[in-house]
Amino acid sequence: MDKNIPYSRRIWITTALSLRFNDALTYREIAEQLNISTSATHKMFKRFRRTGINWPLPEGYTPERLEEELYAFNLETKIVAHLNQKRSGSRRAGLLRVPECAPGKNPLPLSA
């Protein structure tokens, strides 16, 4: 799975959470059942733990909102990298250090 896939493409997240917390499957079993890589599964659960969100999801959490919270950092990193490339004219430009893009920060408004 590409980490920059639009939100509507990671429809497997809530299913993976359910398989882990309700059915006690391992990351490998979840990956095999959902036909995704074990690495993608592991990384998603790592992101989930970092957010502090509990399972079952709080009322009002849509799959889109959950995905936005888990992967917003990727979107911000991609935007900052693009802006930095435009400024420097180099494809190998490093990322700007922007506090709003630090892990755990979410500068994007969450959909209700």
N, C-alpha and C positions, 0 to 999 in steps of 0.2 A: 504494500500500500504506500502510495506517495503521501508524505506528511503534509503536502500543500493541496490536497484534494479538497474541493469545496465542501462545506458542511453537510449538504444533503447526500454526500457520497459515503459517509461513514455510518451507515444505518445499523451496523453491527455492534455499536458501543453498548447500548442498553441490553442487548441480548447477551453480550459477553459478561457484563456485570451480573446479570441474572444467573448465568451459568456458573459463575464463580461463587457468588454469595448465597444463592438459593440451592444450587446443585453440587457445590463443592468440587467442581472440575478444576484440573490443573491448567496452567497456561497452555501447555502443549495440547491438551484435550480440547480446550476452547478453540485454539487456532485450527486444529484439524476439523472440528465440527463446523466452523464458520468459513473455512477455506481462506484463511489469512495467515500471515507468517507468525511464528511464535514471538519473534522480535516485536512486531507491531502490537501484539497482545500484551507483552510485558511492558512496553513503553506506555501504552494507554493506561494500564493499571498504576504505573508509577506516577503518571500525570494525575490520575484520579486521587491517589493518596495525597499528593501535594496540595490539591485544592481544598481538602478538608471537608468535602461533601460526603455525606453518609449514605449508606444503602439501607433500606430503600430510599430512592431519591425523594427529596422534599416535594410537597405538593406544588404544582406549578412549574416544575422542571420539565421542559420539553426535550426531546432528543437533540434538537437544534441548539438549544441553550446549553445543554451539557457539553456538546461537541465544541461550541464556541468557547466555553470556559477552559476546556482541556487543550485546545489547539490555537487559541488566540495568539500565543507567543510566536508560533510559526508564521502567522500572517504578518505580525508586526516586524519580525526579523526580515521577512521577504521585502516588505515595503521599505524599511530602512536601508537594506542592502541595495535596492534599486535606486533610491535617492542618492546614496553615496557613490554609486557607479556613475550616475549622471553628472555629479559634481566633479568627480576626478577624471571622468572619461576613460576609466580603466575597468576592465572586467574583473581584475584581481583586487579591487579595492576592498579593504577590510570593513567590517561593520562599524558604524558609528556607535558610540556608547551612549545610549539614550536611557535614562532612568525608567521611563514609562515602559520600556521593553524588557525589564529585568524579570526573571522567573517569579511568578507569584503576583505580578502586577497585571492588571487588565485594563488598559486604556480605552478599549472599545466598549461602547454601551451594550449591555446584554439585552436581548429581546425578551419581552415579558412573557 
